[in-house]
Amino acid sequence: MSDVIVLGAGIAGVAAALHLQRRGRSVALVDRQAPGRETSYGNAGIIQGEAVEPYPMPRDLAALLGVALGRGNDVRYDLAALPGHVVPLLRYWWYSAPVRHRTLAIAWAGLIRHATAEHQDLMTAAGVPDDLVRRDGFFDMHRAETKLDAETRRAERLQREFGVAFRRLTPAELRAAEPALKTGGAGAIHWRDSWSVRDPGALVAAYADLFRRSGGTFVHGDADTLAALPSGGFRVQTADGPLEAAAVVVSLGPWSAALLRRFGQKIPMVRKRGYHRHYRVGTELSRPLRDAAFGYVAAPMTVGLRLTTGAEFAGVDAPATPVQLVRAEAAARDLVDLGAPVENAPWLGTRPCLPDMLPLIGEAPGHNGLWLHFGHGHQGFTLGPATGRLLAEMMTGEATLVDPAPFTPTRWWR
Ligand SMILES: Cc1cc2nc3c(=O)[nH]c(=O)nc-3n(C[C@H](O)[C@H](O)[C@H](O)COP(=O)(O)OP(=O)(O)OC[C@H]3O[C@@H](n4cnc5c(N)ncnc54)[C@H](O)[C@@H]3O)c2cc1C
C-alpha cells in the first residue's frame, strides 16, 4: 500500500509524484502507457517564461467573425461539433472579459514566474543532458509590420507589468540569428525568458526515471477502474494487481474530466485539439519559431522540424482533420527548406483547458483524499513542475510556492 496513487504520467503527474516523493510520501504512478507519451510528448517543447497571461478568447467582433469565417489558421472548428462545445466556450468567453482576464493573469503569472527554475531543479536532479534544452528563448515572427507593431506594444506592456524580457528584431537580424530562414518577414519578437526542449517526451521520461531511481513505483494500469473504498482511500486496477492508497491525484490531462464524471462531477473542459508532424530539413532552425500569420510553431526536435498547430474544436472522438497542419506546412515551405515528413500521419492531441484558463489544483470538496492536478491548457509542459510542487505542498501541509486559492477546485466542483 502506497500513501498516494498518482493517475497519469504526463508532465503534471510525473512532477506531482516527484514532489510528493521528495516530501517523504510513498507514491505509485499509474498510466496505461509509458510516461510522457501523450500531450506532454506532442507539444512544441517550449517552457514559456513569456506566457504570463493565459490565452483569452477573442472578444471583439472582427476577431470573432474572422474565426467564424475560417479566415485565420490558429483556430478551426467543425460546425457539427460546436453544440458540444457551447457551454464551456460561453464560459471561456465570459472569463475572457478584460477585467476578469486581468485577475486570472495575475494568478497565472505567479506560477509562470517559477516555471524555468522548477524545471531546472528537476533537470539537475535527473541529470538531463545539456543538448536536450536551450535557454535562449524563441522567435515570434510576423509577416506584416502592423502586426509586429501591435505585438511589440503588447511585449512592452508585459515587460512593464511582469518584467518579461524581449527584443524586437529586424528581418535582417532574424535571418542573421536563423540562417535557415529564406525570409525574415517583417521581423520578430525574441522572447528571451523562454526555454526549448528538443524532445519533450524524453524530458518527461527522464523525470519519471528519476522518480523510479529514487524508489518510486511506476505501474501500467487503467485509471477508469478508480474506486473509492467504503473504509476510506482508493483502489485502482493495475498490471501488478489492485493498488490501494489513502489519497489519489488525478493528473490525466484531457482525460481528467471524463473520470471525474463517475464521481458525480461535471467539469466543463474546453478541448482544444492540436496536431504535429516532423519534417526533414536542409538547415536546422536553432530554436522554435512561431509564424504568427499562420498560427503554427516550427520547433527543431531530435527527429526533425516539428510543426505544431493551433486550436481545433471537433467532436470528442472525431477522426483527425489536419487542415491547419496542411496550411502550416505550405506556409513553412516559404520559410525554410522543408523536406519530406518523417511520419506517415500527423500526431493529434488535446490541450486540457478550463474555461477560466487556470488549472485545478487541490482537494475535491466532499471527497476526502481525491486531489486534482489538471487543466494546464496551452502551457502544461511549462507549468507541470511548478504546479506539481504546489500540489505536493498543499497535500503535505507545507507553506506553498504561491497562493493556491485561485486554483481551488471549489470553483467548478458542483
Ligand atoms: C499542439 C500542442 C502544442 C503545445 N505546445 C506547448 C508548449 O510549447 N509549451 C507548453 O507549456 N505546453 C504546450 N502544450 C500544452 C501541453 O502539452 C499540455 O498542457 C500538457 O502536456 C498537459 O500535461 P498533462 O500531464 O496534464 O497531460 P498528458 O501529458 O496528456 O498526460 C495525461 C496522461 O494520462 C494518461 N491516461 C489517460 N487516460 C488514462 C487511463 N484511463 N488510465 C491510465 N492512464 C491514462 C495518458 O496516457 C497520459 O500519459 C501544447 C499542446 C498541444 C496539443
The ligand as a Gaussian input file, in Angstrom:
#p B3LYP/6-31G(d) Opt

LIG

0 1
 C       -0.028000      21.023000     -30.361000
 C        0.284000      21.367000     -28.926000
 C        1.365000      22.209000     -28.644000
 C        1.667000      22.536000     -27.314000
 N        2.779000      23.291000     -27.050000
 C        3.115000      23.576000     -25.763000
 C        4.319000      24.278000     -25.454000
 O        5.126000      24.608000     -26.318000
 N        4.576000      24.580000     -24.153000
 C        3.733000      24.203000     -23.141000
 O        3.992000      24.523000     -21.983000
 N        2.607000      23.468000     -23.394000
 C        2.287000      23.157000     -24.672000
 N        1.147000      22.432000     -24.943000
 C        0.264000      22.037000     -23.823000
 C        0.860000      20.871000     -23.035000
 O        1.351000      19.886000     -23.910000
 C       -0.178000      20.252000     -22.094000
 O       -0.786000      21.266000     -21.310000
 C        0.458000      19.258000     -21.136000
 O        1.234000      18.316000     -21.832000
 C       -0.591000      18.537000     -20.307000
 O        0.090000      17.612000     -19.493000
 P       -0.698000      16.577000     -18.616000
 O        0.308000      15.822000     -17.836000
 O       -1.773000      17.299000     -17.884000
 O       -1.442000      15.636000     -19.691000
 P       -0.864000      14.425000     -20.562000
 O        0.533000      14.677000     -20.970000
 O       -1.852000      14.156000     -21.639000
 O       -0.849000      13.223000     -19.549000
 C       -2.033000      12.529000     -19.194000
 C       -1.653000      11.070000     -19.006000
 O       -2.817000      10.358000     -18.583000
 C       -2.777000       9.076000     -19.159000
 N       -4.111000       8.491000     -19.164000
 C       -5.231000       8.996000     -19.728000
 N       -6.278000       8.195000     -19.502000
 C       -5.811000       7.155000     -18.760000
 C       -6.413000       5.998000     -18.200000
 N       -7.736000       5.728000     -18.340000
 N       -5.647000       5.156000     -17.490000
 C       -4.318000       5.389000     -17.329000
 N       -3.692000       6.454000     -17.833000
 C       -4.433000       7.345000     -18.549000
 C       -2.208000       9.298000     -20.547000
 O       -1.668000       8.106000     -21.087000
 C       -1.169000      10.390000     -20.281000
 O        0.120000       9.872000     -20.097000
 C        0.842000      22.064000     -26.250000
 C       -0.234000      21.213000     -26.546000
 C       -0.509000      20.863000     -27.864000
 C       -1.645000      19.917000     -28.141000

